[in-house]
Amino acid sequence: MKRFRDFYGNCAYIRGFGNGSCRLTIYVNGKLVKRRDYKSEKGARIALGRFGDSFFEV
């Protein structure tokens, strides 16, 4: 699982599965905003970048 944070304190997680797919989960102010599965980690990272441009890996 990879953890990301932004400058506002929001957090996001990308969790990989055995078949290569990943789940992106984004929390804003402690509330779940988005949870979606993607075919690859690259797709999840692109979606994370579209959601907010200040996320960095922790």
C-alpha positions in Angstrom: 0.0 0.0 0.0 1.3 3.4 -0.9 0.3 6.5 1.1 0.0 10.0 -0.2 -0.7 13.3 1.6 -1.2 16.8 0.3 -0.5 20.2 1.8 -4.0 20.5 3.3 -3.7 17.2 5.3 -5.9 15.1 3.1 -4.7 11.6 2.4 -4.9 9.0 -0.3 -4.0 5.3 -0.6 -3.2 3.1 -3.5 -3.4 -0.6 -2.7 -2.2 -3.1 -5.2 -3.7 -6.6 -5.8 -2.1 -9.8 -7.1 -3.6 -9.5 -10.6 -2.1 -6.0 -11.2 -5.2 -4.0 -10.4 -5.2 -1.2 -7.8 -7.7 0.5 -5.6 -7.5 4.2 -5.1 -9.0 5.6 -1.8 -9.1 9.3 -1.1 -10.1 11.0 2.2 -10.7 14.7 2.6 -11.0 16.0 6.2 -11.3 12.4 7.4 -14.3 11.6 5.2 -14.2 9.1 2.3 -14.5 11.0 -1.0 -13.5 8.4 -3.6 -12.9 4.7 -3.8 -12.4 3.1 -7.1 -10.6 0.2 -8.7 -8.2 0.6 -11.7 -6.5 -1.8 -14.0 -3.0 -0.6 -13.1 -1.2 1.5 -10.6 -0.5 4.0 -13.4 -4.2 4.5 -13.9 -4.7 5.1 -10.2 -1.9 7.6 -10.1 -3.3 9.5 -13.0 -6.7 9.7 -11.3 -5.0 10.9 -8.1 -3.2 13.6 -10.1 -6.5 14.7 -11.6 -8.2 14.9 -8.2 -5.5 17.1 -6.7 -2.1 18.2 -7.9 -0.3 18.6 -4.5 -0.2 14.9 -3.4 3.2 13.5 -2.5 4.1 10.0 -1.4 4.8 9.5 2.3 
